[in-house]
Amino acid sequence: MSHKAGFVNIIGNPNVGKSTLMNAFVGERLSIITSKAQTTRHRILGIVNGEDFQMILSDTPGIIKPAYEMQESMMNFVKSAFEDADVLIYMVEIGEQDLKDEAFFNKIIHATIPVLLLLNKIDTSNQVQLEEQVAFWAAKVPNAEIFPISALQNFNVPEVFGRIIELLPESPAYYPKDQLTDKPERFFVNETIREKILLNYSKEIPYAVEIVTEEFFEDENIIRIRSLIMVERETQKGIIIGHKGAALKKVGMESRTDLEKFFGKQIHIELYVKVNKNWRSNANMLKRFGYNQ
């Protein structure tokens, strides 16, 4: 029996549903999903294995005009998605018109690999608007196959999944068949904590935060975790901790609940907050956090 394997890279503007789609394909919450922009900061691989195929999905940060060093690094992850893709997914949402970076758009319309344009969030539109949007994107990206979908409602998602398998090249598997992702456990601890900060704090706080899991000790029945929440200013540290530590305690409790589901074990988590001024523009710090690779 022949075997197919390949890299399927998902790109698009922030908040169009890229992470929701990948998680729907993989069946696990590998990429954090919130309503806030720039939720995904890294390129995350999710691996879907079948008896005769291996689909390696890549969720990338939303395309933006970089304003500081960390965002430059985030866009480098997106650029790399063009280099190894066997199938490219360009994801847009109802009402959207253009990518925020014209150079990326030119790469899409001149791609020599199969391009699937997924028109997401159609559950928020009507038939007339949907037909107008399909016609608009068919003219804009003539080299793409267009699929109207709702990643959240799983509408047309199985059909897209099947089409991707058809497009994958014949190849042996790139990763062991029981592997779900290329990221280590600590990465998902960091992402879970960061998601809770995105959900519980407003304004600039979530974007000034980075998480470092300094200890991850796994016993038979429990995982003990110690994680650092890095902020840029003392005022941010105070907001993260909250009155008598209440805000930080809430983040810890919500993170523990999700991590216990993810790892299937009891979790003991300890969080603390540290100020590291302007870490988002510090090349050494960014390298430590896995951005400049």
C-alpha positions, 0 to 999 in steps of 0.5 A: 500500500502506498503512503502519503506524507507532507507539510500543510502550512496554514497562513492568514491574518490574525483571528481568522481561525487558523488555530481552531482549524488545526485543533479540529484536524488534530483533535487536541488543543495544541494552539491556544485560541482566544478572541485577541489578536496575535494569540499564536506567537510561534510556528506549531506543528500538529501531526495527524496520522492515518494508516496510509498517511501523515499530515503535518500541519503548521499553525503560524502567527497571524500576518501583521506589520511588525512593530518591534523585534518580537513581531519581526521574529513572528513574521519569520515563522510565517516566511518559513511556512512557504519554504517547506509546504506541500500544500498551502492553506490561505485562511480568510474570514467573511468580509475580509479583503486583503492580507496585511502584507502585500509581499506575502499575498504575492507569494500566495498567488504565485505559489507552485504548490496546491493552494486551498483558500478557506473562507471561514466563519460562514455561519456569521453570513448569509447566502448572498454575502457568501456568494459575493465573497466566493466570487471576490476571492476566486478573482483575487486568488485564481490559483486556489481551490475555495472552500467555505467553512466554519472551523468552529462548527466543523462545517466542511472541515472533513471535506477539506481534510479529505482534499488535503490527503488527496493532494499530499505527495507519496512519501514515508512518514516524517515523524513517528506515527504516535507523535502528536506535535514537535513541541515539548511538554513545557511549551504547552504549559507556557501556552496554557498559562499565556492563554489564561493571561490573554483571557483574564487581563486587558490592554497591553498586559497580555502582549507584554507577557512571556512564560518560562517553565523552569521546572517540570517534574513528572511522577507516576500520578502528579506533575509538579510545575514551576513557571515564571511570568515575565513582564516589562514593567513593575506596574504590569507585575502588580496587575498580574498579581492583583490584590492579595495575589487573587488575580495570579491565583485565578490564572494558576487555578484555570491553568491547572484545570486545563493542564490536568485535562491535557496531560491526564494527571494531577497538576501542582503548579506554582507561578511567580512574576518577574520584571525584565524591561523591554524583553520584546526588543532584546535579541538575547531574550527573544532567542531564549524564548525560541523566537530568533532561531 
